[in-house]
Amino acid sequence: MELILHLDEGWKCHFDHWIGLQRMNDQEPWKWINGTIFNKSFEIRGGGTGAYLNHQGVASGTSGSEERWICSKPVGK
């Protein structure tokens, strides 16, 4: 998570990148794509179902197949 923790040091990107965190709805816990529960080591802004990295930090929105991926993308997604 070092990349995420150092966003304020000048990292800029014009695209949102999905980071492998998702949840079924805003009442469910965030989980990594492998099923482990997110330990809340950084803030995820918003009430969406998929977490992504952008120039402001980590936010959430609807997850879709058109986003760029930082982690491995599961087969069939």
mmJSON file of the N, C-alpha and C atoms, coordinates in Angstrom:
{"data_MODEL":{"atom_site":{
"group_PDB":["ATOM","ATOM","ATOM","ATOM","ATOM","ATOM","ATOM","ATOM","ATOM","ATOM","ATOM","ATOM","ATOM","ATOM","ATOM","ATOM","ATOM","ATOM","ATOM","ATOM","ATOM","ATOM","ATOM","ATOM","ATOM","ATOM","ATOM","ATOM","ATOM","ATOM","ATOM","ATOM","ATOM","ATOM","ATOM","ATOM","ATOM","ATOM","ATOM","ATOM","ATOM","ATOM","ATOM","ATOM","ATOM","ATOM","ATOM","ATOM","ATOM","ATOM","ATOM","ATOM","ATOM","ATOM","ATOM","ATOM","ATOM","ATOM","ATOM","ATOM","ATOM","ATOM","ATOM","ATOM","ATOM","ATOM","ATOM","ATOM","ATOM","ATOM","ATOM","ATOM","ATOM","ATOM","ATOM","ATOM","ATOM","ATOM","ATOM","ATOM","ATOM","ATOM","ATOM","ATOM","ATOM","ATOM","ATOM","ATOM","ATOM","ATOM","ATOM","ATOM","ATOM","ATOM","ATOM","ATOM","ATOM","ATOM","ATOM","ATOM","ATOM","ATOM","ATOM","ATOM","ATOM","ATOM","ATOM","ATOM","ATOM","ATOM","ATOM","ATOM","ATOM","ATOM","ATOM","ATOM","ATOM","ATOM","ATOM","ATOM","ATOM","ATOM","ATOM","ATOM","ATOM","ATOM","ATOM","ATOM","ATOM","ATOM","ATOM","ATOM","ATOM","ATOM","ATOM","ATOM","ATOM","ATOM","ATOM","ATOM","ATOM","ATOM","ATOM","ATOM","ATOM","ATOM","ATOM","ATOM","ATOM","ATOM","ATOM","ATOM","ATOM","ATOM","ATOM","ATOM","ATOM","ATOM","ATOM","ATOM","ATOM","ATOM","ATOM","ATOM","ATOM","ATOM","ATOM","ATOM","ATOM","ATOM","ATOM","ATOM","ATOM","ATOM","ATOM","ATOM","ATOM","ATOM","ATOM","ATOM","ATOM","ATOM","ATOM","ATOM","ATOM","ATOM","ATOM","ATOM","ATOM","ATOM","ATOM","ATOM","ATOM","ATOM","ATOM","ATOM","ATOM","ATOM","ATOM","ATOM","ATOM","ATOM","ATOM","ATOM","ATOM","ATOM","ATOM","ATOM","ATOM","ATOM","ATOM","ATOM","ATOM","ATOM","ATOM","ATOM","ATOM","ATOM","ATOM","ATOM","ATOM","ATOM","ATOM","ATOM","ATOM","ATOM","ATOM","ATOM","ATOM","ATOM","ATOM"],
"id":[1,2,3,4,5,6,7,8,9,10,11,12,13,14,15,16,17,18,19,20,21,22,23,24,25,26,27,28,29,30,31,32,33,34,35,36,37,38,39,40,41,42,43,44,45,46,47,48,49,50,51,52,53,54,55,56,57,58,59,60,61,62,63,64,65,66,67,68,69,70,71,72,73,74,75,76,77,78,79,80,81,82,83,84,85,86,87,88,89,90,91,92,93,94,95,96,97,98,99,100,101,102,103,104,105,106,107,108,109,110,111,112,113,114,115,116,117,118,119,120,121,122,123,124,125,126,127,128,129,130,131,132,133,134,135,136,137,138,139,140,141,142,143,144,145,146,147,148,149,150,151,152,153,154,155,156,157,158,159,160,161,162,163,164,165,166,167,168,169,170,171,172,173,174,175,176,177,178,179,180,181,182,183,184,185,186,187,188,189,190,191,192,193,194,195,196,197,198,199,200,201,202,203,204,205,206,207,208,209,210,211,212,213,214,215,216,217,218,219,220,221,222,223,224,225,226,227,228,229,230,231],
"type_symbol":["N","C","C","N","C","C","N","C","C","N","C","C","N","C","C","N","C","C","N","C","C","N","C","C","N","C","C","N","C","C","N","C","C","N","C","C","N","C","C","N","C","C","N","C","C","N","C","C","N","C","C","N","C","C","N","C","C","N","C","C","N","C","C","N","C","C","N","C","C","N","C","C","N","C","C","N","C","C","N","C","C","N","C","C","N","C","C","N","C","C","N","C","C","N","C","C","N","C","C","N","C","C","N","C","C","N","C","C","N","C","C","N","C","C","N","C","C","N","C","C","N","C","C","N","C","C","N","C","C","N","C","C","N","C","C","N","C","C","N","C","C","N","C","C","N","C","C","N","C","C","N","C","C","N","C","C","N","C","C","N","C","C","N","C","C","N","C","C","N","C","C","N","C","C","N","C","C","N","C","C","N","C","C","N","C","C","N","C","C","N","C","C","N","C","C","N","C","C","N","C","C","N","C","C","N","C","C","N","C","C","N","C","C","N","C","C","N","C","C","N","C","C","N","C","C","N","C","C","N","C","C"],
"label_atom_id":["N","CA","C","N","CA","C","N","CA","C","N","CA","C","N","CA","C","N","CA","C","N","CA","C","N","CA","C","N","CA","C","N","CA","C","N","CA","C","N","CA","C","N","CA","C","N","CA","C","N","CA","C","N","CA","C","N","CA","C","N","CA","C","N","CA","C","N","CA","C","N","CA","C","N","CA","C","N","CA","C","N","CA","C","N","CA","C","N","CA","C","N","CA","C","N","CA","C","N","CA","C","N","CA","C","N","CA","C","N","CA","C","N","CA","C","N","CA","C","N","CA","C","N","CA","C","N","CA","C","N","CA","C","N","CA","C","N","CA","C","N","CA","C","N","CA","C","N","CA","C","N","CA","C","N","CA","C","N","CA","C","N","CA","C","N","CA","C","N","CA","C","N","CA","C","N","CA","C","N","CA","C","N","CA","C","N","CA","C","N","CA","C","N","CA","C","N","CA","C","N","CA","C","N","CA","C","N","CA","C","N","CA","C","N","CA","C","N","CA","C","N","CA","C","N","CA","C","N","CA","C","N","CA","C","N","CA","C","N","CA","C","N","CA","C","N","CA","C","N","CA","C","N","CA","C","N","CA","C","N","CA","C","N","CA","C","N","CA","C"],
"label_alt_id":[null,null,null,null,null,null,null,null,null,null,null,null,null,null,null,null,null,null,null,null,null,null,null,null,null,null,null,null,null,null,null,null,null,null,null,null,null,null,null,null,null,null,null,null,null,null,null,null,null,null,null,null,null,null,null,null,null,null,null,null,null,null,null,null,null,null,null,null,null,null,null,null,null,null,null,null,null,null,null,null,null,null,null,null,null,null,null,null,null,null,null,null,null,null,null,null,null,null,null,null,null,null,null,null,null,null,null,null,null,null,null,null,null,null,null,null,null,null,null,null,null,null,null,null,null,null,null,null,null,null,null,null,null,null,null,null,null,null,null,null,null,null,null,null,null,null,null,null,null,null,null,null,null,null,null,null,null,null,null,null,null,null,null,null,null,null,null,null,null,null,null,null,null,null,null,null,null,null,null,null,null,null,null,null,null,null,null,null,null,null,null,null,null,null,null,null,null,null,null,null,null,null,null,null,null,null,null,null,null,null,null,null,null,null,null,null,null,null,null,null,null,null,null,null,null,null,null,null,null,null,null],
"label_comp_id":["MET","MET","MET","GLU","GLU","GLU","LEU","LEU","LEU","ILE","ILE","ILE","LEU","LEU","LEU","HIS","HIS","HIS","LEU","LEU","LEU","ASP","ASP","ASP","GLU","GLU","GLU","GLY","GLY","GLY","TRP","TRP","TRP","LYS","LYS","LYS","CYS","CYS","CYS","HIS","HIS","HIS","PHE","PHE","PHE","ASP","ASP","ASP","HIS","HIS","HIS","TRP","TRP","TRP","ILE","ILE","ILE","GLY","GLY","GLY","LEU","LEU","LEU","GLN","GLN","GLN","ARG","ARG","ARG","MET","MET","MET","ASN","ASN","ASN","ASP","ASP","ASP","GLN","GLN","GLN","GLU","GLU","GLU","PRO","PRO","PRO","TRP","TRP","TRP","LYS","LYS","LYS","TRP","TRP","TRP","ILE","ILE","ILE","ASN","ASN","ASN","GLY","GLY","GLY","THR","THR","THR","ILE","ILE","ILE","PHE","PHE","PHE","ASN","ASN","ASN","LYS","LYS","LYS","SER","SER","SER","PHE","PHE","PHE","GLU","GLU","GLU","ILE","ILE","ILE","ARG","ARG","ARG","GLY","GLY","GLY","GLY","GLY","GLY","GLY","GLY","GLY","THR","THR","THR","GLY","GLY","GLY","ALA","ALA","ALA","TYR","TYR","TYR","LEU","LEU","LEU","ASN","ASN","ASN","HIS","HIS","HIS","GLN","GLN","GLN","GLY","GLY","GLY","VAL","VAL","VAL","ALA","ALA","ALA","SER","SER","SER","GLY","GLY","GLY","THR","THR","THR","SER","SER","SER","GLY","GLY","GLY","SER","SER","SER","GLU","GLU","GLU","GLU","GLU","GLU","ARG","ARG","ARG","TRP","TRP","TRP","ILE","ILE","ILE","CYS","CYS","CYS","SER","SER","SER","LYS","LYS","LYS","PRO","PRO","PRO","VAL","VAL","VAL","GLY","GLY","GLY","LYS","LYS","LYS"],
"label_asym_id":["A","A","A","A","A","A","A","A","A","A","A","A","A","A","A","A","A","A","A","A","A","A","A","A","A","A","A","A","A","A","A","A","A","A","A","A","A","A","A","A","A","A","A","A","A","A","A","A","A","A","A","A","A","A","A","A","A","A","A","A","A","A","A","A","A","A","A","A","A","A","A","A","A","A","A","A","A","A","A","A","A","A","A","A","A","A","A","A","A","A","A","A","A","A","A","A","A","A","A","A","A","A","A","A","A","A","A","A","A","A","A","A","A","A","A","A","A","A","A","A","A","A","A","A","A","A","A","A","A","A","A","A","A","A","A","A","A","A","A","A","A","A","A","A","A","A","A","A","A","A","A","A","A","A","A","A","A","A","A","A","A","A","A","A","A","A","A","A","A","A","A","A","A","A","A","A","A","A","A","A","A","A","A","A","A","A","A","A","A","A","A","A","A","A","A","A","A","A","A","A","A","A","A","A","A","A","A","A","A","A","A","A","A","A","A","A","A","A","A","A","A","A","A","A","A","A","A","A","A","A","A"],
"label_entity_id":["1","1","1","1","1","1","1","1","1","1","1","1","1","1","1","1","1","1","1","1","1","1","1","1","1","1","1","1","1","1","1","1","1","1","1","1","1","1","1","1","1","1","1","1","1","1","1","1","1","1","1","1","1","1","1","1","1","1","1","1","1","1","1","1","1","1","1","1","1","1","1","1","1","1","1","1","1","1","1","1","1","1","1","1","1","1","1","1","1","1","1","1","1","1","1","1","1","1","1","1","1","1","1","1","1","1","1","1","1","1","1","1","1","1","1","1","1","1","1","1","1","1","1","1","1","1","1","1","1","1","1","1","1","1","1","1","1","1","1","1","1","1","1","1","1","1","1","1","1","1","1","1","1","1","1","1","1","1","1","1","1","1","1","1","1","1","1","1","1","1","1","1","1","1","1","1","1","1","1","1","1","1","1","1","1","1","1","1","1","1","1","1","1","1","1","1","1","1","1","1","1","1","1","1","1","1","1","1","1","1","1","1","1","1","1","1","1","1","1","1","1","1","1","1","1","1","1","1","1","1","1"],
"label_seq_id":[1,1,1,2,2,2,3,3,3,4,4,4,5,5,5,6,6,6,7,7,7,8,8,8,9,9,9,10,10,10,11,11,11,12,12,12,13,13,13,14,14,14,15,15,15,16,16,16,17,17,17,18,18,18,19,19,19,20,20,20,21,21,21,22,22,22,23,23,23,24,24,24,25,25,25,26,26,26,27,27,27,28,28,28,29,29,29,30,30,30,31,31,31,32,32,32,33,33,33,34,34,34,35,35,35,36,36,36,37,37,37,38,38,38,39,39,39,40,40,40,41,41,41,42,42,42,43,43,43,44,44,44,45,45,45,46,46,46,47,47,47,48,48,48,49,49,49,50,50,50,51,51,51,52,52,52,53,53,53,54,54,54,55,55,55,56,56,56,57,57,57,58,58,58,59,59,59,60,60,60,61,61,61,62,62,62,63,63,63,64,64,64,65,65,65,66,66,66,67,67,67,68,68,68,69,69,69,70,70,70,71,71,71,72,72,72,73,73,73,74,74,74,75,75,75,76,76,76,77,77,77],
"pdbx_PDB_ins_code":[null,null,null,null,null,null,null,null,null,null,null,null,null,null,null,null,null,null,null,null,null,null,null,null,null,null,null,null,null,null,null,null,null,null,null,null,null,null,null,null,null,null,null,null,null,null,null,null,null,null,null,null,null,null,null,null,null,null,null,null,null,null,null,null,null,null,null,null,null,null,null,null,null,null,null,null,null,null,null,null,null,null,null,null,null,null,null,null,null,null,null,null,null,null,null,null,null,null,null,null,null,null,null,null,null,null,null,null,null,null,null,null,null,null,null,null,null,null,null,null,null,null,null,null,null,null,null,null,null,null,null,null,null,null,null,null,null,null,null,null,null,null,null,null,null,null,null,null,null,null,null,null,null,null,null,null,null,null,null,null,null,null,null,null,null,null,null,null,null,null,null,null,null,null,null,null,null,null,null,null,null,null,null,null,null,null,null,null,null,null,null,null,null,null,null,null,null,null,null,null,null,null,null,null,null,null,null,null,null,null,null,null,null,null,null,null,null,null,null,null,null,null,null,null,null,null,null,null,null,null,null],
"Cartn_x":[0.814,0.0,0.859,2.116,2.999,2.617,2.19,1.757,0.614,-0.352,-1.507,-1.107,-0.22,0.178,1.006,1.574,2.425,1.812,0.505,-0.155,0.126,0.298,0.526,1.921,2.738,4.098,4.211,3.101,3.176,2.69,2.138,1.633,0.408,0.413,-0.735,-1.056,-2.331,-2.769,-4.093,-4.34,-5.57,-6.68,-6.419,-7.396,-7.59,-8.762,-9.011,-8.555,-7.934,-7.438,-8.05,-8.77,-9.38,-8.277,-8.416,-7.336,-7.662,-8.756,-9.061,-9.885,-10.526,-11.42,-12.844,-13.739,-15.141,-16.045,-17.31,-18.326,-19.667,-20.587,-21.884,-22.758,-22.693,-23.444,-22.748,-23.254,-22.566,-22.728,-23.498,-23.631,-22.676,-22.077,-21.166,-19.731,-18.86,-17.448,-16.733,-15.69,-14.843,-14.041,-13.91,-13.11,-12.191,-10.998,-10.082,-10.628,-10.173,-10.688,-10.495,-9.528,-9.314,-10.212,-11.083,-12.044,-11.653,-10.406,-10.014,-10.627,-11.011,-11.644,-10.582,-10.885,-10.021,-9.86,-8.637,-8.356,-8.449,-8.996,-9.212,-7.909,-6.842,-5.546,-5.469,-6.472,-6.588,-8.065,-8.387,-9.766,-10.199,-11.43,-12.041,-13.229,-13.145,-14.211,-15.373,-16.58,-17.751,-18.501,-19.63,-20.483,-20.662,-19.705,-19.817,-19.453,-19.415,-19.144,-17.757,-17.028,-15.673,-14.732,-13.568,-12.612,-11.592,-11.246,-10.276,-9.341,-8.204,-7.166,-7.228,-7.223,-7.144,-6.205,-6.143,-5.192,-5.518,-6.693,-7.062,-6.946,-6.672,-6.589,-7.399,-8.048,-8.873,-10.33,-11.117,-12.536,-13.305,-14.629,-15.423,-16.51,-16.896,-17.955,-18.452,-19.192,-19.627,-18.443,-18.243,-17.119,-17.594,-16.797,-17.127,-15.902,-16.11,-15.004,-14.18,-14.628,-13.911,-12.791,-12.705,-11.685,-10.324,-9.294,-7.943,-7.737,-6.844,-6.636,-5.186,-4.986,-3.646,-3.314,-4.29,-4.089,-4.462,-4.302,-4.707,-6.223,-6.684,-8.115,-8.562,-9.589,-10.023,-10.596,-10.449,-10.957,-12.475,-13.009,-14.446,-15.062,-14.275,-14.819,-14.647],
"Cartn_y":[-1.19,0.0,1.254,1.115,2.268,3.295,2.86,3.78,4.643,4.038,4.772,5.747,5.343,6.196,7.397,7.358,8.449,9.232,9.252,9.994,11.486,11.996,13.43,13.859,12.947,13.277,13.492,13.822,14.224,13.218,12.075,11.102,11.684,11.673,12.18,11.201,11.021,10.147,10.676,10.495,10.992,9.946,8.761,7.686,7.163,6.597,5.895,4.449,3.892,2.515,1.716,0.653,-0.215,-0.937,-1.059,-1.622,-2.985,-3.591,-4.944,-4.995,-3.891,-3.855,-3.691,-4.484,-4.385,-4.767,-4.428,-4.823,-4.91,-5.651,-5.854,-4.603,-3.897,-2.651,-1.864,-0.676,0.172,-0.282,-1.327,-1.895,-3.068,-3.564,-4.716,-4.243,-5.097,-4.72,-4.755,-3.958,-4.01,-5.303,-5.957,-7.179,-7.077,-7.636,-7.763,-8.823,-8.817,-9.734,-11.201,-11.481,-12.87,-13.244,-12.323,-12.614,-12.147,-11.715,-11.245,-9.871,-9.661,-8.409,-7.314,-6.153,-4.972,-4.515,-4.212,-3.856,-2.352,-1.594,-0.148,0.603,0.194,0.843,2.184,2.529,3.844,4.124,5.387,5.805,5.552,5.09,4.957,5.914,6.94,7.937,7.423,7.838,7.527,6.304,6.043,4.937,3.885,3.773,2.828,1.409,0.552,-0.87,-1.301,-0.439,-0.755,0.382,0.08,1.116,1.331,2.578,2.925,4.032,4.074,5.051,6.156,7.4,8.532,9.579,10.75,11.772,12.353,12.051,12.552,11.504,10.265,9.201,8.001,7.354,6.187,6.59,6.306,6.626,5.384,5.48,4.338,4.782,3.862,4.08,2.726,2.712,1.431,0.783,-0.495,-1.136,-1.726,-1.485,-1.976,-2.5,-3.148,-3.783,-2.797,-1.554,-0.582,0.134,-0.055,0.628,-0.021,0.75,0.207,-0.484,-1.46,-2.284,-2.175,-2.054,-2.108,-3.55,-4.266,-5.658,-6.585,-7.858,-8.837,-8.849,-8.943,-8.992,-10.427,-10.827,-12.214,-12.588,-13.831,-14.331,-14.189,-13.704,-13.605,-12.332,-11.412,-10.158,-9.06],
"Cartn_z":[0.0,0.0,0.0,-0.219,-0.202,-1.255,-2.435,-3.483,-2.978,-2.338,-1.84,-0.743,0.124,1.24,0.802,-0.396,-0.855,-2.008,-2.109,-3.18,-3.113,-1.916,-1.774,-2.215,-2.662,-3.081,-4.587,-5.24,-6.624,-7.649,-7.243,-8.214,-8.884,-10.21,-10.969,-12.073,-12.317,-13.385,-13.906,-15.188,-15.785,-15.782,-15.238,-15.233,-13.818,-13.572,-12.317,-12.493,-11.475,-11.519,-10.385,-10.742,-9.762,-8.995,-7.663,-6.846,-6.247,-6.652,-6.164,-4.906,-4.536,-3.375,-3.862,-3.297,-3.693,-2.534,-2.667,-1.695,-2.423,-1.859,-2.499,-2.412,-1.283,-1.083,0.023,0.316,1.292,2.742,2.979,4.323,4.548,3.504,3.563,3.755,4.321,4.461,3.111,2.997,1.813,1.846,0.698,0.595,-0.609,-0.439,-1.563,-2.51,-3.725,-4.736,-4.34,-3.473,-3.019,-1.834,-1.404,-0.344,1.046,1.254,2.583,2.857,4.102,4.504,4.62,4.081,4.124,5.574,5.989,7.381,7.676,6.751,6.932,7.16,6.463,6.619,5.897,5.109,4.478,4.235,4.049,3.836,2.393,2.22,0.905,0.882,0.051,-0.02,-0.881,-0.561,-1.362,-0.884,-1.53,-1.125,-2.199,-3.113,-4.215,-3.849,-4.863,-4.655,-5.11,-5.788,-6.221,-5.876,-5.301,-4.905,-6.015,-6.25,-7.28,-6.802,-7.416,-7.109,-8.148,-7.678,-8.592,-8.008,-8.619,-8.176,-6.804,-6.246,-4.923,-3.825,-4.177,-3.181,-3.616,-2.655,-2.956,-2.795,-3.817,-3.822,-4.249,-4.249,-4.68,-5.638,-6.467,-7.443,-7.9,-8.99,-9.523,-10.215,-10.013,-10.681,-11.994,-13.01,-14.337,-15.057,-16.145,-16.857,-17.682,-17.804,-18.626,-17.869,-16.566,-15.778,-15.947,-15.722,-15.706,-14.365,-14.339,-13.152,-12.68,-11.388,-10.811,-10.454,-9.941,-9.537,-10.683,-10.463,-11.463,-11.605,-12.804,-13.088,-13.168,-12.381,-12.424,-13.79,-14.155,-15.427,-15.439,-16.539,-16.685,-16.124,-15.62,-15.085,-16.092],
"occupancy":[1.0,1.0,1.0,1.0,1.0,1.0,1.0,1.0,1.0,1.0,1.0,1.0,1.0,1.0,1.0,1.0,1.0,1.0,1.0,1.0,1.0,1.0,1.0,1.0,1.0,1.0,1.0,1.0,1.0,1.0,1.0,1.0,1.0,1.0,1.0,1.0,1.0,1.0,1.0,1.0,1.0,1.0,1.0,1.0,1.0,1.0,1.0,1.0,1.0,1.0,1.0,1.0,1.0,1.0,1.0,1.0,1.0,1.0,1.0,1.0,1.0,1.0,1.0,1.0,1.0,1.0,1.0,1.0,1.0,1.0,1.0,1.0,1.0,1.0,1.0,1.0,1.0,1.0,1.0,1.0,1.0,1.0,1.0,1.0,1.0,1.0,1.0,1.0,1.0,1.0,1.0,1.0,1.0,1.0,1.0,1.0,1.0,1.0,1.0,1.0,1.0,1.0,1.0,1.0,1.0,1.0,1.0,1.0,1.0,1.0,1.0,1.0,1.0,1.0,1.0,1.0,1.0,1.0,1.0,1.0,1.0,1.0,1.0,1.0,1.0,1.0,1.0,1.0,1.0,1.0,1.0,1.0,1.0,1.0,1.0,1.0,1.0,1.0,1.0,1.0,1.0,1.0,1.0,1.0,1.0,1.0,1.0,1.0,1.0,1.0,1.0,1.0,1.0,1.0,1.0,1.0,1.0,1.0,1.0,1.0,1.0,1.0,1.0,1.0,1.0,1.0,1.0,1.0,1.0,1.0,1.0,1.0,1.0,1.0,1.0,1.0,1.0,1.0,1.0,1.0,1.0,1.0,1.0,1.0,1.0,1.0,1.0,1.0,1.0,1.0,1.0,1.0,1.0,1.0,1.0,1.0,1.0,1.0,1.0,1.0,1.0,1.0,1.0,1.0,1.0,1.0,1.0,1.0,1.0,1.0,1.0,1.0,1.0,1.0,1.0,1.0,1.0,1.0,1.0,1.0,1.0,1.0,1.0,1.0,1.0,1.0,1.0,1.0,1.0,1.0,1.0],
"B_iso_or_equiv":[0.0,0.0,0.0,0.0,0.0,0.0,0.0,0.0,0.0,0.0,0.0,0.0,0.0,0.0,0.0,0.0,0.0,0.0,0.0,0.0,0.0,0.0,0.0,0.0,0.0,0.0,0.0,0.0,0.0,0.0,0.0,0.0,0.0,0.0,0.0,0.0,0.0,0.0,0.0,0.0,0.0,0.0,0.0,0.0,0.0,0.0,0.0,0.0,0.0,0.0,0.0,0.0,0.0,0.0,0.0,0.0,0.0,0.0,0.0,0.0,0.0,0.0,0.0,0.0,0.0,0.0,0.0,0.0,0.0,0.0,0.0,0.0,0.0,0.0,0.0,0.0,0.0,0.0,0.0,0.0,0.0,0.0,0.0,0.0,0.0,0.0,0.0,0.0,0.0,0.0,0.0,0.0,0.0,0.0,0.0,0.0,0.0,0.0,0.0,0.0,0.0,0.0,0.0,0.0,0.0,0.0,0.0,0.0,0.0,0.0,0.0,0.0,0.0,0.0,0.0,0.0,0.0,0.0,0.0,0.0,0.0,0.0,0.0,0.0,0.0,0.0,0.0,0.0,0.0,0.0,0.0,0.0,0.0,0.0,0.0,0.0,0.0,0.0,0.0,0.0,0.0,0.0,0.0,0.0,0.0,0.0,0.0,0.0,0.0,0.0,0.0,0.0,0.0,0.0,0.0,0.0,0.0,0.0,0.0,0.0,0.0,0.0,0.0,0.0,0.0,0.0,0.0,0.0,0.0,0.0,0.0,0.0,0.0,0.0,0.0,0.0,0.0,0.0,0.0,0.0,0.0,0.0,0.0,0.0,0.0,0.0,0.0,0.0,0.0,0.0,0.0,0.0,0.0,0.0,0.0,0.0,0.0,0.0,0.0,0.0,0.0,0.0,0.0,0.0,0.0,0.0,0.0,0.0,0.0,0.0,0.0,0.0,0.0,0.0,0.0,0.0,0.0,0.0,0.0,0.0,0.0,0.0,0.0,0.0,0.0,0.0,0.0,0.0,0.0,0.0,0.0],
"pdbx_formal_charge":[null,null,null,null,null,null,null,null,null,null,null,null,null,null,null,null,null,null,null,null,null,null,null,null,null,null,null,null,null,null,null,null,null,null,null,null,null,null,null,null,null,null,null,null,null,null,null,null,null,null,null,null,null,null,null,null,null,null,null,null,null,null,null,null,null,null,null,null,null,null,null,null,null,null,null,null,null,null,null,null,null,null,null,null,null,null,null,null,null,null,null,null,null,null,null,null,null,null,null,null,null,null,null,null,null,null,null,null,null,null,null,null,null,null,null,null,null,null,null,null,null,null,null,null,null,null,null,null,null,null,null,null,null,null,null,null,null,null,null,null,null,null,null,null,null,null,null,null,null,null,null,null,null,null,null,null,null,null,null,null,null,null,null,null,null,null,null,null,null,null,null,null,null,null,null,null,null,null,null,null,null,null,null,null,null,null,null,null,null,null,null,null,null,null,null,null,null,null,null,null,null,null,null,null,null,null,null,null,null,null,null,null,null,null,null,null,null,null,null,null,null,null,null,null,null,null,null,null,null,null,null],
"auth_seq_id":[1,1,1,2,2,2,3,3,3,4,4,4,5,5,5,6,6,6,7,7,7,8,8,8,9,9,9,10,10,10,11,11,11,12,12,12,13,13,13,14,14,14,15,15,15,16,16,16,17,17,17,18,18,18,19,19,19,20,20,20,21,21,21,22,22,22,23,23,23,24,24,24,25,25,25,26,26,26,27,27,27,28,28,28,29,29,29,30,30,30,31,31,31,32,32,32,33,33,33,34,34,34,35,35,35,36,36,36,37,37,37,38,38,38,39,39,39,40,40,40,41,41,41,42,42,42,43,43,43,44,44,44,45,45,45,46,46,46,47,47,47,48,48,48,49,49,49,50,50,50,51,51,51,52,52,52,53,53,53,54,54,54,55,55,55,56,56,56,57,57,57,58,58,58,59,59,59,60,60,60,61,61,61,62,62,62,63,63,63,64,64,64,65,65,65,66,66,66,67,67,67,68,68,68,69,69,69,70,70,70,71,71,71,72,72,72,73,73,73,74,74,74,75,75,75,76,76,76,77,77,77],
"auth_comp_id":["MET","MET","MET","GLU","GLU","GLU","LEU","LEU","LEU","ILE","ILE","ILE","LEU","LEU","LEU","HIS","HIS","HIS","LEU","LEU","LEU","ASP","ASP","ASP","GLU","GLU","GLU","GLY","GLY","GLY","TRP","TRP","TRP","LYS","LYS","LYS","CYS","CYS","CYS","HIS","HIS","HIS","PHE","PHE","PHE","ASP","ASP","ASP","HIS","HIS","HIS","TRP","TRP","TRP","ILE","ILE","ILE","GLY","GLY","GLY","LEU","LEU","LEU","GLN","GLN","GLN","ARG","ARG","ARG","MET","MET","MET","ASN","ASN","ASN","ASP","ASP","ASP","GLN","GLN","GLN","GLU","GLU","GLU","PRO","PRO","PRO","TRP","TRP","TRP","LYS","LYS","LYS","TRP","TRP","TRP","ILE","ILE","ILE","ASN","ASN","ASN","GLY","GLY","GLY","THR","THR","THR","ILE","ILE","ILE","PHE","PHE","PHE","ASN","ASN","ASN","LYS","LYS","LYS","SER","SER","SER","PHE","PHE","PHE","GLU","GLU","GLU","ILE","ILE","ILE","ARG","ARG","ARG","GLY","GLY","GLY","GLY","GLY","GLY","GLY","GLY","GLY","THR","THR","THR","GLY","GLY","GLY","ALA","ALA","ALA","TYR","TYR","TYR","LEU","LEU","LEU","ASN","ASN","ASN","HIS","HIS","HIS","GLN","GLN","GLN","GLY","GLY","GLY","VAL","VAL","VAL","ALA","ALA","ALA","SER","SER","SER","GLY","GLY","GLY","THR","THR","THR","SER","SER","SER","GLY","GLY","GLY","SER","SER","SER","GLU","GLU","GLU","GLU","GLU","GLU","ARG","ARG","ARG","TRP","TRP","TRP","ILE","ILE","ILE","CYS","CYS","CYS","SER","SER","SER","LYS","LYS","LYS","PRO","PRO","PRO","VAL","VAL","VAL","GLY","GLY","GLY","LYS","LYS","LYS"],
"auth_asym_id":["A","A","A","A","A","A","A","A","A","A","A","A","A","A","A","A","A","A","A","A","A","A","A","A","A","A","A","A","A","A","A","A","A","A","A","A","A","A","A","A","A","A","A","A","A","A","A","A","A","A","A","A","A","A","A","A","A","A","A","A","A","A","A","A","A","A","A","A","A","A","A","A","A","A","A","A","A","A","A","A","A","A","A","A","A","A","A","A","A","A","A","A","A","A","A","A","A","A","A","A","A","A","A","A","A","A","A","A","A","A","A","A","A","A","A","A","A","A","A","A","A","A","A","A","A","A","A","A","A","A","A","A","A","A","A","A","A","A","A","A","A","A","A","A","A","A","A","A","A","A","A","A","A","A","A","A","A","A","A","A","A","A","A","A","A","A","A","A","A","A","A","A","A","A","A","A","A","A","A","A","A","A","A","A","A","A","A","A","A","A","A","A","A","A","A","A","A","A","A","A","A","A","A","A","A","A","A","A","A","A","A","A","A","A","A","A","A","A","A","A","A","A","A","A","A","A","A","A","A","A","A"],
"auth_atom_id":["N","CA","C","N","CA","C","N","CA","C","N","CA","C","N","CA","C","N","CA","C","N","CA","C","N","CA","C","N","CA","C","N","CA","C","N","CA","C","N","CA","C","N","CA","C","N","CA","C","N","CA","C","N","CA","C","N","CA","C","N","CA","C","N","CA","C","N","CA","C","N","CA","C","N","CA","C","N","CA","C","N","CA","C","N","CA","C","N","CA","C","N","CA","C","N","CA","C","N","CA","C","N","CA","C","N","CA","C","N","CA","C","N","CA","C","N","CA","C","N","CA","C","N","CA","C","N","CA","C","N","CA","C","N","CA","C","N","CA","C","N","CA","C","N","CA","C","N","CA","C","N","CA","C","N","CA","C","N","CA","C","N","CA","C","N","CA","C","N","CA","C","N","CA","C","N","CA","C","N","CA","C","N","CA","C","N","CA","C","N","CA","C","N","CA","C","N","CA","C","N","CA","C","N","CA","C","N","CA","C","N","CA","C","N","CA","C","N","CA","C","N","CA","C","N","CA","C","N","CA","C","N","CA","C","N","CA","C","N","CA","C","N","CA","C","N","CA","C","N","CA","C","N","CA","C","N","CA","C","N","CA","C","N","CA","C","N","CA","C"],
"pdbx_PDB_model_num":[1,1,1,1,1,1,1,1,1,1,1,1,1,1,1,1,1,1,1,1,1,1,1,1,1,1,1,1,1,1,1,1,1,1,1,1,1,1,1,1,1,1,1,1,1,1,1,1,1,1,1,1,1,1,1,1,1,1,1,1,1,1,1,1,1,1,1,1,1,1,1,1,1,1,1,1,1,1,1,1,1,1,1,1,1,1,1,1,1,1,1,1,1,1,1,1,1,1,1,1,1,1,1,1,1,1,1,1,1,1,1,1,1,1,1,1,1,1,1,1,1,1,1,1,1,1,1,1,1,1,1,1,1,1,1,1,1,1,1,1,1,1,1,1,1,1,1,1,1,1,1,1,1,1,1,1,1,1,1,1,1,1,1,1,1,1,1,1,1,1,1,1,1,1,1,1,1,1,1,1,1,1,1,1,1,1,1,1,1,1,1,1,1,1,1,1,1,1,1,1,1,1,1,1,1,1,1,1,1,1,1,1,1,1,1,1,1,1,1,1,1,1,1,1,1,1,1,1,1,1,1]
}}}
